[in-house]
Amino acid sequence: MERPTSVVEHELELNLVLSPEHSVPVPARLSYGSHDPYAVHMTFHLDTGSPVTWVFARELLVEGTFRPCGQGDVRIWPTRSGRRSVLCLALSSPAGDALLEAPLPVVAAWLERAHRLVPPGSEMAALDMDGSLAELLA
C-alpha cells in the first residue's frame, strides 16, 4: 500500500555573494518531502533557464542554523549581515563555488514545518520500504 506523500516548500530570495561589497539576488525554493525524509532539496532559479537543485541532509541544515557545520561540497553557518541574521551556504562543485546568504528566520520557520511533517528521529518510519522494495523487484 502506497503512503501519501506530503511536501513542505517555501519560495525565498537568497543573495549570491560576489564580493564583500556586492551580491545579487537569487530566487530559490526549499523543499522537503516525507518520501525522502533525510534530505532537503534547494532549487536555485538562475538566468540560465534551467534550475539547479542541490540535495543535502536535513540534519546538516538544522545544525547549520546554530553552528558552523559541513565539509566538502556543502558547508553551512549562521552569521549576521548588518542587523539581519543570515544563514551562509558555501556550495562547491566541479562547475565552481558559490557563497549564498539566506534569511535565517525564514529558513528556521520552514525547518519547523518540515519537523512537524516528519519529526526528527522518525525518518525511518516515514520511508515506504515495502513500496520501494516492490519497485526494485518489479
C-alpha positions as CSV (number, residue, x, y, z in Angstrom):
1,M,0.0,0.0,0.0
2,E,1.4,3.4,-1.0
3,R,1.6,6.1,1.6
4,P,0.6,9.6,0.7
5,T,3.5,12.0,0.2
6,S,3.5,15.3,2.0
7,V,5.8,18.1,0.9
8,V,6.8,21.3,2.6
9,E,8.0,24.0,0.2
10,H,8.9,27.7,0.5
11,E,10.0,30.2,-2.1
12,L,12.6,32.7,-0.9
13,E,15.3,35.0,-2.2
14,L,18.9,34.3,-1.4
15,N,21.9,36.6,-2.0
16,L,24.8,35.2,-4.1
17,V,27.8,36.9,-2.6
18,L,30.2,38.1,-5.3
19,S,32.4,40.2,-3.1
20,P,32.2,41.6,0.4
21,E,30.5,44.7,-1.1
22,H,28.4,43.1,-3.8
23,S,25.8,40.4,-4.0
24,V,22.9,39.6,-6.4
25,P,19.5,38.1,-5.6
26,V,18.8,34.5,-6.5
27,P,15.2,33.2,-6.3
28,A,15.2,29.7,-4.7
29,R,12.8,27.1,-3.3
30,L,13.3,24.9,-0.2
31,S,11.6,21.6,-0.5
32,Y,11.2,18.7,2.0
33,G,9.1,15.6,1.5
34,S,8.1,12.6,3.6
35,H,9.0,10.4,0.6
36,D,12.7,11.4,1.1
37,P,12.8,12.1,4.9
38,Y,16.5,12.6,5.3
39,A,17.0,15.1,2.5
40,V,16.4,18.8,1.8
41,H,16.2,20.0,-1.8
42,M,17.2,23.5,-2.5
43,T,16.5,24.7,-6.1
44,F,18.0,27.8,-7.5
45,H,16.3,29.6,-10.3
46,L,19.2,31.1,-12.3
47,D,19.1,33.1,-15.5
48,T,20.3,30.1,-17.4
49,G,16.8,28.8,-18.0
50,S,17.4,25.6,-16.1
51,P,17.0,25.5,-12.4
52,V,19.8,24.0,-10.3
53,T,19.0,21.7,-7.4
54,W,21.2,20.8,-4.5
55,V,20.3,17.9,-2.2
56,F,21.8,17.5,1.3
57,A,20.9,16.2,4.7
58,R,18.1,17.9,6.6
59,E,20.2,17.5,9.8
60,L,23.0,19.4,8.2
61,L,20.7,22.4,7.6
62,V,19.3,22.2,11.1
63,E,22.8,22.1,12.7
64,G,23.9,24.9,10.4
65,T,21.3,27.2,11.9
66,F,23.1,27.0,15.2
67,R,26.9,26.5,14.4
68,P,29.3,26.0,11.5
69,C,29.0,22.6,10.1
70,G,29.6,20.5,7.0
71,Q,32.6,19.7,5.0
72,G,33.4,19.2,1.3
73,D,30.6,20.2,-1.1
74,V,28.2,21.8,1.5
75,R,29.2,24.0,4.4
76,I,26.6,26.0,6.4
77,W,26.9,28.5,9.3
78,P,24.9,31.3,10.9
79,T,26.1,34.9,11.0
80,R,24.9,38.5,10.9
81,S,24.8,40.8,7.9
82,G,24.3,44.2,9.3
83,R,21.2,43.8,11.5
84,R,20.0,40.7,9.8
85,S,20.5,37.1,10.9
86,V,21.6,35.1,7.8
87,L,22.5,31.5,7.1
88,C,25.6,31.2,4.9
89,L,25.7,28.3,2.5
90,A,29.0,27.6,0.8
91,L,28.5,25.2,-2.1
92,S,31.3,23.6,-4.1
93,S,31.1,21.6,-7.3
94,P,33.3,20.9,-10.3
95,A,31.5,23.8,-12.1
96,G,32.6,26.2,-9.4
97,D,32.0,27.5,-5.9
98,A,29.2,29.7,-4.6
99,L,28.5,31.5,-1.3
100,L,24.9,32.2,-0.6
101,E,23.1,34.0,2.2
102,A,19.6,33.1,3.2
103,P,17.4,34.9,5.8
104,L,17.9,32.7,8.9
105,P,14.4,33.3,10.4
106,V,12.8,32.2,7.1
107,V,14.8,29.0,6.9
108,A,14.3,28.3,10.6
109,A,10.5,28.7,10.3
110,W,10.5,26.4,7.2
111,L,12.5,23.8,9.1
112,E,9.9,23.9,11.9
113,R,7.2,23.0,9.3
114,A,9.5,20.2,8.0
115,H,9.9,18.8,11.5
116,R,6.1,18.8,12.0
117,L,5.8,16.8,8.8
118,V,8.4,14.2,9.8
119,P,9.7,14.7,13.4
120,P,13.5,14.2,13.8
121,G,14.2,10.6,14.7
122,S,11.1,9.3,12.9
123,E,12.5,9.3,9.4
124,M,12.7,5.5,9.1
125,A,9.0,5.2,9.9
126,A,8.3,7.7,7.1
127,L,10.1,5.6,4.5
128,D,7.9,3.2,2.5
129,M,10.4,0.3,2.5
130,D,7.8,-2.2,1.2
131,G,6.9,0.0,-1.7
132,S,10.5,0.8,-2.6
133,L,11.4,-2.9,-2.5
134,A,8.4,-3.8,-4.7
135,E,9.5,-1.1,-7.2
136,L,13.1,-2.5,-7.3
137,L,11.9,-6.1,-7.8
138,A,9.3,-5.2,-10.5
